[in-house]
Amino acid sequence: MSDASTPARARFSIERTYAASIDEAWALWTTKVGIESWWGPEGFEVTVTSLDLRPGGELLYLMTATAAEQVAFMKGAGMPISTEARVTYTEVSPPGRLAYVTLADFVPGVAPYEVATVVELRAAADGVKLTVTFDAMHDDVWTERARAGHESQLRKLDGLLNA
């Protein structure tokens, strides 16, 4: 339930079309092996520690900066090199729709808050169309960082689904 005096957070979307099946794309979003193969921005690796794919279930993973530039950024921002992240699934409708919230608890000096994401996969004449819609972060700087991170992460997915 939202308070009428609180404005809705802005959202942004990223779209891609892949020469792959909807089932191939779904598996990359919903399995340990799939998630570990591409999740996280370039220069980061992800290790899934727990995956409970159902509404109310959670994905827990450790994201670790591995490239020198990302390690330097994390250190310069006063952030740890490895961060545990928690995703709570709010909708799981195979193979077309996945929705979840991520706890943004990694921003120095900012109280933790949730960021919603909706993943939509639709069969298309040339494969599968992916639309990912994200909540904006708490300010414009972090929203742009999030957008850049999602674009970077999806470039990794592009490499797998366009191979």
DAFENZI-V384310 format. One record per helix or strand of 2 or more residues. SS is the DSSP state (hx for helix, st for strand). FROM is the first residue (numbers start at 1). TO is the last residue. If there is no record, write none. Layout:
# DAFENZI-V384310
SS | FROM | TO
SS | FROM | TO
This chain:
# DAFENZI-V384310
st | 11 | 18
hx | 22 | 30
hx | 32 | 38
st | 44 | 51
st | 58 | 65
hx | 68 | 76
st | 82 | 93
st | 97 | 104
st | 113 | 124
st | 127 | 135
hx | 140 | 161
